[in-house]
Amino acid sequence: MQLNMLEAMNIYVNVVEQGSFIRAAEVLELHRPAVTRAVQNLEHDLGVKLLHRTTRQVSMTDEGEEFYQRCLSLLSELDDVRRLFSSTQPPKGRLRLDVPITLARAVIIPALGDFQNRYPDIEIVLGTSDRKIDLIAERVDCVIRLGELNDSSFVAKRLGTAAMVTCAAPSYLAKHGTPHSIDELMKSHRAVNFSVITACR
């Protein structure tokens, strides 16, 4: 199986620094023919000779020296990127969140203190609305809504269940009586309705 360019560059750097294909193969725990083939493929792909080979050692050509320096720079930058985004590093950055205002007051805002203590490098930008958000256009990272997700291009995770209940003040029931069925409620009583289904909220 052919090695990718980064793997081949790493092999080349080791050959140069170890001074031989055999020692590089030992350090990398590879078979010597694989190391030799990787360098040969690099030379073929680049169209230049990278190394002078003798029976005991190798030395770089002028092109090989320049390529070696470029390899060191690229591989070092790759290591920096890996460390930057490693899962062992604490998360950091800006998190744009939009939630209904009632949920923000009851759940999100009271939990912000503990969250910031646990993740001090995360900056929360909290928006409170109950409208349909265009995450891409409005650059929002996460929204919390009630209802079914209509846009299948979004990734959703169910956080819990919110029960919708019908409530009445004692004074209202004393004046109008207590309904015992949905039909009675709809026909004989005054209600304030709140719908979240049509807007996917």
Secondary structure, 3 states (H helix, E strand, C coil): CCCCHHHHHHHHHHHHHHCCHHHHHHHHCCCHHHHHHHHHHHHHHHCCCCEEECCCCEEECHHHHHHHHHHHHHHHHHHHHHHHCCCCCCCCEEEEEEECHHHHHHHHHHHHHHHHHHCCCEEEEEEECCCCCCCCCCCCCEECCCCCCCCCCCCCCCCCCCCCCCCCCHHHHHHHCCCCCHHHHHHHCCCCCCCCCCCCC
